[in-house]
Amino acid sequence: MIDPAAVTAVTRRISRKNFSHQFGRPNVPLKEKAVWRNVRDLGTRLWLDTGDIEEAERLWCSDFEALTTNNTLLNKEVQKGIYDELVRETAEAIRGVAPDIDEQRLVLEIAFVLNAYHALRLVEEFDAYVSVEVHTDLGHDVERTVAYGKRYYDICPERFYVKIPFTAAGLLATRELSQLGAPVNFTLGFSARQNYLAALFAKPAFVNVFMGRLNVFVVDNGLGDGKNVGEKATLATQRELLSLRQAKRTRSLLIGASMREGGQIPALGGLDVFTMPPKVAAQYEQNPIKGLSRQVEQDPPVKLGEFARVEDFGIETLWDIPERFRKAVDELLEQDIETLTPAEICTYFAHAGYPDFLPDYSEDDILTATADGKIPIYGKWRDRLTRGEIGLDALMNLSAFCSFATDQNALDTRIRSLL
């Protein structure tokens, strides 16, 4: 019989080992850079999308406030071998209070410690806010996502954001954590309609549009030049959130995620938050734009290829929110939300005329998406996209989740090799 409180106490103690940070005082010297001050002056908060301390140190300045980590970025750090001894120490300590713990639960707890411990190193170095992401095994489990989310927040309530993926279970878990006061970075969003629901239903601190992957999907699959696809979805989402915030229906802020080039920074001026890979931030530092202006009201054009049609893959679902969808969300909010299950949310949208929004994926679908990687192979999904069984935003979300799960599995495999 495992004593959860004892395991929680052990993981918290090890996660916070040697952590004695004085908040408000970063270890890294703070530089001032006019190039980033100009972006901040448009109202945009600046994050770096990395967990690599040395990489972040080269760019960090007084205008940056947060670092974003995820399963992929943490895996890169763990695979360096820098935390092998921490894995062994954690395993021994957990087995000391829970000798009967099964291997998968042990791996889950060690992964929790690795995420929290590394995030605290980032807090110490930069005095940054840091997103800590739940294990992908929890993506469809409301109760455990809430439990681990609360534990993450408790590690460092001064600086941690809890990162939860967009799933039906994630919506419910995020809603509960938000009500408890834990700031959630609700990740793996790809469309205005996904984030419209999230902002009203779950009310996270942050929602996301993974814009770069949308552009790459169009290019890689020969559907067009890819220009402005992610930007159009991101700006449409920002306008929706501004409207909802003005109406005092939500406080959610938008993160422009999966940025791929420095040129996206001026094109999205005035967005709530940029989370920039170091490569993108460095590109912009080298070629900053003078005369930056707010771009939120812009609606950039998207050009498809000669033989690509909007109706073939539902690209408009990335930025359009039909009135019927808005009504469906409003009616959902009138239900007894606290009793809803993830399956009931999926069924609700299917019955409301949006079976493509939260599709019921088969095991074969998950295997196919995993094999595709970050970017879905259009030919494998074409017919179902055309029939409206799967939305492009839902497909991109599935591929992103499966990609993170692949990296999480690689991290877990290294943990197992050290047990």
C-alpha positions as CSV (number, residue, x, y, z in Angstrom):
1,M,0.0,0.0,0.0
2,I,1.5,3.4,-1.1
3,D,1.2,6.4,1.1
4,P,0.6,9.3,-1.4
5,A,1.4,11.9,1.2
6,A,4.8,10.3,1.9
7,V,5.7,10.1,-1.8
8,T,4.6,13.7,-2.3
9,A,6.7,14.9,0.6
10,V,9.8,13.1,-0.8
11,T,9.4,14.4,-4.3
12,R,8.9,18.0,-3.0
13,R,12.0,17.8,-0.8
14,I,14.2,16.5,-3.6
15,S,12.8,18.9,-6.1
16,R,13.6,21.9,-3.8
17,K,17.0,20.5,-2.7
18,N,19.5,23.4,-2.6
19,F,16.9,25.9,-3.7
20,S,17.3,29.1,-1.7
21,H,16.4,31.7,-4.3
22,Q,15.7,35.3,-3.3
23,F,12.8,36.3,-5.5
24,G,13.4,39.5,-7.4
25,R,17.1,38.9,-7.7
26,P,18.3,36.9,-10.8
27,N,21.8,35.4,-10.8
28,V,22.4,36.3,-14.4
29,P,23.3,40.0,-14.9
30,L,20.4,41.9,-16.5
31,K,21.1,43.8,-19.7
32,E,18.8,46.4,-21.2
33,K,18.2,46.0,-25.0
34,A,16.3,48.7,-26.8
35,V,15.3,46.1,-29.5
36,W,13.2,44.2,-27.0
37,R,11.9,47.3,-25.1
38,N,10.3,48.4,-28.4
39,V,8.5,45.1,-28.6
40,R,7.4,45.4,-25.0
41,D,6.1,48.9,-25.6
42,L,3.4,47.4,-27.9
43,G,2.1,45.5,-24.9
44,T,3.7,42.1,-25.6
45,R,5.3,40.0,-22.8
46,L,8.5,38.2,-23.8
47,W,9.3,34.6,-23.0
48,L,12.1,32.3,-24.2
49,D,11.1,28.9,-25.4
50,T,13.9,26.8,-24.0
51,G,15.0,24.9,-20.9
52,D,18.8,25.2,-21.8
53,I,20.4,27.5,-19.2
54,E,23.4,28.4,-21.3
55,E,21.3,29.0,-24.4
56,A,19.0,31.3,-22.4
57,E,21.9,33.2,-20.8
58,R,23.1,34.4,-24.2
59,L,19.8,36.2,-24.8
60,W,18.3,37.0,-21.5
61,C,17.7,40.7,-20.7
62,S,15.6,42.9,-18.5
63,D,12.6,42.7,-20.8
64,F,12.2,38.9,-20.7
65,E,10.1,37.4,-17.9
66,A,9.5,33.7,-18.4
67,L,10.9,30.5,-19.8
68,T,8.8,27.8,-21.4
69,T,9.7,24.1,-21.0
70,N,7.9,21.0,-22.3
71,N,8.4,17.3,-22.6
72,T,10.7,17.8,-25.6
73,L,12.9,20.5,-24.1
74,L,13.2,18.7,-20.8
75,N,14.1,15.5,-22.6
76,K,17.0,17.3,-24.4
77,E,18.4,18.3,-21.0
78,V,17.9,14.9,-19.3
79,Q,19.6,13.1,-22.3
80,K,22.8,15.1,-21.6
81,G,23.2,12.9,-18.5
82,I,23.3,15.9,-16.1
83,Y,20.6,14.5,-13.9
84,D,21.5,10.8,-13.9
85,E,22.5,10.9,-10.2
86,L,19.3,12.8,-9.3
87,V,17.3,10.0,-10.9
88,R,19.1,7.4,-8.8
89,E,18.7,9.5,-5.6
90,T,15.0,10.1,-6.2
91,A,14.4,6.4,-6.9
92,E,16.1,5.4,-3.7
93,A,14.2,8.0,-1.6
94,I,10.8,7.0,-3.1
95,R,11.4,3.3,-2.6
96,G,12.3,4.1,1.0
97,V,8.8,5.3,1.7
98,A,7.0,3.2,-0.9
99,P,8.8,-0.1,-1.3
100,D,5.9,-1.7,-3.2
101,I,5.7,1.1,-5.8
102,D,5.4,-0.2,-9.4
103,E,7.9,0.8,-12.0
104,Q,5.6,3.0,-14.1
105,R,4.4,5.0,-11.1
106,L,8.1,5.3,-10.0
107,V,9.1,6.6,-13.4
108,L,6.2,9.1,-13.3
109,E,7.3,10.4,-9.9
110,I,11.0,10.7,-11.0
111,A,9.9,12.6,-14.2
112,F,7.9,14.9,-11.9
113,V,11.0,15.6,-9.9
114,L,13.2,16.2,-13.0
115,N,10.7,18.7,-14.4
116,A,10.4,20.6,-11.1
117,Y,14.1,20.4,-10.2
118,H,15.2,21.7,-13.6
119,A,12.5,24.4,-13.6
120,L,13.8,25.6,-10.2
121,R,17.3,25.9,-11.7
122,L,15.8,28.2,-14.3
123,V,14.1,30.2,-11.6
124,E,17.3,30.6,-9.6
125,E,19.3,31.7,-12.6
126,F,16.9,34.1,-14.2
127,D,14.3,34.8,-11.6
128,A,11.9,33.8,-14.4
129,Y,8.4,32.4,-14.4
130,V,8.6,28.9,-15.7
131,S,6.0,26.5,-17.2
132,V,6.2,23.0,-15.9
133,E,4.3,20.4,-18.0
134,V,2.5,17.4,-16.7
135,H,3.4,13.9,-17.9
136,T,1.7,12.9,-21.2
137,D,0.4,9.8,-19.5
138,L,-2.0,12.1,-17.6
139,G,-3.4,13.8,-20.7
140,H,-6.7,12.1,-20.5
141,D,-7.0,11.7,-16.8
142,V,-8.7,14.6,-15.0
143,E,-8.1,13.6,-11.4
144,R,-4.4,12.8,-11.8
145,T,-3.8,15.9,-13.9
146,V,-5.3,18.1,-11.1
147,A,-3.3,16.2,-8.4
148,Y,0.0,16.6,-10.2
149,G,-0.8,20.2,-11.2
150,K,-1.4,21.1,-7.6
151,R,1.8,19.4,-6.6
152,Y,3.8,21.4,-9.2
153,Y,2.3,24.6,-8.2
154,D,3.1,23.9,-4.5
155,I,6.8,23.4,-5.4
156,C,7.1,27.1,-6.3
157,P,3.9,29.1,-6.3
158,E,5.9,32.3,-6.8
159,R,7.2,31.3,-10.2
160,F,5.6,28.1,-11.6
161,Y,2.9,28.0,-14.3
162,V,1.3,24.6,-14.7
163,K,1.3,23.4,-18.3
164,I,-1.6,21.2,-19.4
165,P,-2.3,20.0,-23.0
166,F,-5.6,20.8,-24.8
167,T,-7.7,17.6,-24.4
168,A,-11.2,17.1,-23.1
169,A,-9.8,16.0,-19.8
170,G,-7.4,18.9,-19.9
171,L,-10.3,21.3,-20.2
172,L,-11.9,19.9,-17.0
173,A,-8.6,19.7,-15.1
174,T,-7.6,23.3,-16.1
175,R,-11.0,24.6,-15.0
176,E,-10.5,23.0,-11.6
177,L,-6.9,24.2,-11.2
178,S,-7.8,27.7,-12.3
179,Q,-10.6,27.8,-9.6
180,L,-8.0,26.7,-7.1
181,G,-5.8,29.7,-8.0
182,A,-3.1,27.8,-9.9
183,P,-2.0,29.6,-13.1
184,V,-2.3,27.2,-16.1
185,N,-0.5,27.5,-19.4
186,F,-3.1,25.6,-21.5
187,T,-1.0,24.3,-24.4
188,L,-1.3,22.6,-27.8
189,G,-3.9,25.0,-29.1
190,F,-4.1,25.6,-32.9
191,S,-7.2,27.6,-33.5
192,A,-9.4,30.5,-32.5
193,R,-12.3,28.2,-31.7
194,Q,-10.2,25.9,-29.5
195,N,-9.0,28.9,-27.5
196,Y,-12.5,30.5,-27.4
197,L,-13.8,27.4,-25.6
198,A,-10.8,27.2,-23.3
199,A,-10.9,30.8,-22.3
200,L,-14.6,30.6,-21.4
201,F,-14.8,27.1,-20.0
202,A,-11.5,26.5,-18.3
203,K,-10.3,30.1,-17.8
204,P,-6.6,29.4,-17.8
205,A,-4.0,32.1,-17.3
206,F,-2.7,31.5,-20.8
207,V,-3.8,29.8,-24.1
208,N,-1.7,29.1,-27.1
209,V,-1.6,29.0,-30.9
210,F,1.2,26.9,-32.3
211,M,1.5,29.0,-35.3
212,G,4.7,27.7,-36.9
213,R,3.4,24.2,-37.2
214,L,0.4,25.4,-39.1
215,N,2.6,27.1,-41.7
216,V,4.8,24.0,-42.0
217,F,1.8,21.7,-42.4
218,V,0.6,23.6,-45.5
219,V,4.1,23.8,-47.0
220,D,5.2,20.2,-46.3
221,N,2.0,18.8,-47.7
222,G,2.1,20.9,-50.9
223,L,-1.1,22.9,-50.1
224,G,0.4,26.3,-50.5
225,D,3.3,28.5,-49.6
226,G,2.3,28.4,-45.9
227,K,2.7,32.2,-45.4
228,N,0.4,33.7,-42.8
229,V,-1.6,30.6,-41.9
230,G,-0.4,30.5,-38.3
231,E,-0.3,34.3,-38.1
232,K,-3.9,34.6,-39.3
233,A,-5.1,32.0,-36.7
234,T,-3.1,33.7,-34.0
235,L,-4.4,37.2,-34.7
236,A,-8.0,36.0,-35.0
237,T,-7.5,34.3,-31.6
238,Q,-6.1,37.5,-30.1
239,R,-9.0,39.6,-31.2
240,E,-11.5,37.1,-29.7
241,L,-9.7,37.1,-26.4
242,L,-9.6,40.9,-26.3
243,S,-13.3,41.0,-26.9
244,L,-13.9,38.4,-24.1
245,R,-11.7,40.2,-21.7
246,Q,-13.4,43.5,-22.4
247,A,-16.7,41.8,-21.7
248,K,-15.1,40.5,-18.4
249,R,-15.9,36.9,-19.5
250,T,-12.3,35.7,-19.1
251,R,-8.8,36.8,-18.1
252,S,-6.9,34.4,-20.4
253,L,-3.9,35.8,-22.3
254,L,-2.7,34.5,-25.7
255,I,0.8,33.0,-26.2
256,G,2.1,33.0,-29.7
257,A,4.0,29.7,-29.7
258,S,6.0,27.6,-32.2
259,M,7.5,30.8,-33.7
260,R,9.9,29.9,-36.5
261,E,11.5,33.1,-37.7
262,G,12.3,36.6,-36.5
263,G,10.0,38.2,-39.0
264,Q,7.0,36.9,-37.1
265,I,7.7,39.3,-34.3
266,P,6.9,42.5,-36.1
267,A,4.0,40.8,-37.9
268,L,2.4,40.0,-34.6
269,G,3.1,43.2,-32.7
270,G,0.8,43.7,-29.8
271,L,0.1,40.0,-29.1
272,D,-0.3,39.2,-25.4
273,V,2.8,37.0,-25.2
274,F,5.6,35.7,-27.5
275,T,7.4,32.6,-26.5
276,M,10.4,32.5,-28.8
277,P,12.9,29.8,-29.4
278,P,16.4,31.2,-28.9
279,K,17.1,31.0,-32.7
280,V,14.1,33.2,-33.4
281,A,15.0,35.7,-30.7
282,A,18.6,35.9,-32.0
283,Q,17.4,36.4,-35.6
284,Y,15.3,39.3,-34.5
285,E,18.1,40.9,-32.4
286,Q,20.3,40.8,-35.5
287,N,17.7,42.3,-37.8
288,P,15.2,44.4,-35.7
289,I,12.5,46.4,-37.4
290,K,12.3,50.1,-36.9
291,G,8.9,51.7,-36.5
292,L,7.1,48.7,-35.0
293,S,3.3,48.9,-34.8
294,R,0.4,47.0,-33.3
295,Q,-0.8,44.4,-35.8
296,V,-3.7,42.8,-33.8
297,E,-6.4,44.2,-36.1
298,Q,-4.7,42.9,-39.2
299,D,-6.1,39.9,-41.1
300,P,-3.3,38.7,-43.4
301,P,-4.2,36.8,-46.6
302,V,-3.5,33.1,-47.0
303,K,-2.7,31.7,-50.5
304,L,-3.4,28.1,-51.1
305,G,-1.8,26.1,-53.9
306,E,-3.4,25.7,-57.4
307,F,-5.0,22.4,-56.6
308,A,-5.8,23.0,-52.9
309,R,-9.3,23.9,-51.9
310,V,-10.5,25.3,-48.5
311,E,-13.2,22.6,-48.3
312,D,-10.6,19.8,-48.7
313,F,-9.0,20.3,-45.3
314,G,-11.1,22.8,-43.4
315,I,-8.4,25.4,-43.0
316,E,-10.9,28.1,-42.2
317,T,-11.6,26.3,-38.8
318,L,-8.3,27.7,-37.7
319,W,-9.6,31.3,-37.6
320,D,-13.4,31.2,-38.0
321,I,-15.8,30.9,-35.0
322,P,-19.3,30.4,-36.4
323,E,-22.2,31.8,-34.4
324,R,-23.5,28.3,-34.0
325,F,-20.3,27.3,-32.3
326,R,-20.5,30.3,-30.0
327,K,-24.0,29.3,-29.1
328,A,-22.9,25.7,-28.4
329,V,-20.3,27.0,-26.0
330,D,-22.8,29.3,-24.2
331,E,-25.2,26.4,-23.8
332,L,-22.4,24.1,-22.5
333,L,-21.6,26.7,-19.8
334,E,-25.2,26.6,-18.6
335,Q,-24.9,22.9,-17.9
336,D,-23.8,21.3,-14.6
337,I,-20.2,21.5,-15.6
338,E,-18.9,19.9,-12.3
339,T,-20.5,16.6,-13.2
340,L,-19.2,16.4,-16.8
341,T,-16.8,13.8,-18.0
342,P,-14.3,14.2,-20.9
343,A,-16.4,11.8,-23.0
344,E,-19.5,13.8,-22.4
345,I,-17.8,17.0,-23.6
346,C,-16.7,15.2,-26.8
347,T,-20.3,13.9,-27.3
348,Y,-21.8,17.3,-26.6
349,F,-19.9,19.0,-29.4
350,A,-20.6,16.1,-31.8
351,H,-24.3,16.4,-31.1
352,A,-24.1,20.2,-31.5
353,G,-22.9,19.7,-35.0
354,Y,-19.1,19.8,-34.5
355,P,-17.9,16.1,-34.5
356,D,-14.6,17.4,-35.9
357,F,-13.8,19.5,-32.8
358,L,-13.0,16.8,-30.2
359,P,-13.0,13.6,-32.3
360,D,-13.1,10.1,-30.9
361,Y,-9.7,8.8,-32.0
362,S,-9.0,5.1,-32.4
363,E,-5.8,3.3,-31.4
364,D,-4.9,3.2,-35.1
365,D,-5.3,7.0,-35.3
366,I,-2.9,7.5,-32.5
367,L,-0.3,5.1,-34.0
368,T,-0.7,6.9,-37.4
369,A,-0.2,10.4,-35.7
370,T,2.8,9.1,-33.8
371,A,4.4,7.8,-36.9
372,D,3.7,11.1,-38.7
373,G,5.6,13.1,-36.1
374,K,4.9,16.8,-35.3
375,I,3.4,17.5,-38.7
376,P,0.6,15.2,-40.0
377,I,0.9,13.7,-43.4
378,Y,-2.1,15.1,-45.2
379,G,-2.7,12.1,-47.5
380,K,-3.4,9.9,-44.5
381,W,-6.1,12.2,-43.2
382,R,-7.5,13.8,-46.3
383,D,-10.8,12.0,-46.6
384,R,-11.8,12.5,-43.0
385,L,-10.8,16.2,-43.1
386,T,-12.9,16.6,-46.2
387,R,-15.9,14.8,-44.6
388,G,-15.6,17.0,-41.5
389,E,-14.9,14.1,-39.2
390,I,-11.7,15.7,-38.0
391,G,-10.9,19.4,-37.9
392,L,-7.5,20.6,-38.9
393,D,-7.0,22.1,-35.5
394,A,-8.0,18.8,-33.9
395,L,-5.6,16.9,-36.1
396,M,-2.7,19.3,-35.4
397,N,-3.5,18.9,-31.7
398,L,-3.4,15.1,-31.9
399,S,-0.1,15.1,-33.7
400,A,1.5,17.6,-31.3
401,F,0.3,15.5,-28.3
402,C,1.7,12.3,-29.8
403,S,5.0,14.0,-30.6
404,F,5.3,15.2,-27.0
405,A,4.4,11.6,-25.8
406,T,7.3,10.3,-28.0
407,D,9.8,12.6,-26.3
408,Q,8.3,11.8,-22.9
409,N,8.8,8.1,-23.6
410,A,12.4,8.8,-24.5
411,L,12.9,10.6,-21.2
412,D,11.1,7.7,-19.4
413,T,13.4,5.2,-21.1
414,R,16.5,6.9,-19.8
415,I,15.0,6.9,-16.3
416,R,14.3,3.2,-16.5
417,S,17.9,2.6,-17.7
418,L,19.2,4.1,-14.4
419,L,16.9,2.3,-12.0
